[in-house]
């Protein structure tokens, strides 16, 4: 592995996480998330393999998405469920007000309930959700923070928790560096995406941080799924 990728580097800061980042580039980044997630994050496969087999058309389900960013993934989950005749009520939370305002402004009312709140704050409301999901949140955390988030997500779920994130690798870093520069401009996608890879985990690194009951799955291309399912 490249020397700068040999160890996870959670000290790096993504541009979009800076309070004083360029607001135009930030909005463009939120807009472009939907395209890059469709290409790389594979949430339709996750929905089909990890969520759909557990639901029945005769009842209503709830799903919490933590750290929704641009908001595209909870919207897609809502659309897929509606298409499949599944009653799925989705709540999406993010502690960043900029993400909250973007989602409220760019997606129709009714599909998703958007909230400007953290998972820690939501715990105090004693809500439970059949499914808890998150995309590209784990790599933003320090190692010691991962266990805290997993505990919160587990407490908020009455069923299944699914976290999806990047698997750090030479090939993934190289291909993203080339690909993103061709298609994603005037945003933080390339700069922050490369930082995200450097902050992300290998399967063994992630497994070493997990409490009992959690499992890690590798998924193409360069993806890690972290799953907890209550019996």
Helices and strands as residue ranges (DSSP letters): G 3-5, G 15-17, H 23-36, I 37-41, H 43-46, I 47-51, G 52-54, E 60-66, H 72-83, E 87-93, H 97-106, E 112-115, H 119-123, E 129-135, G 138-140, H 143-156, E 157-166, H 170-183, H 189-199, H 203-209, E 214-219, E 223-229
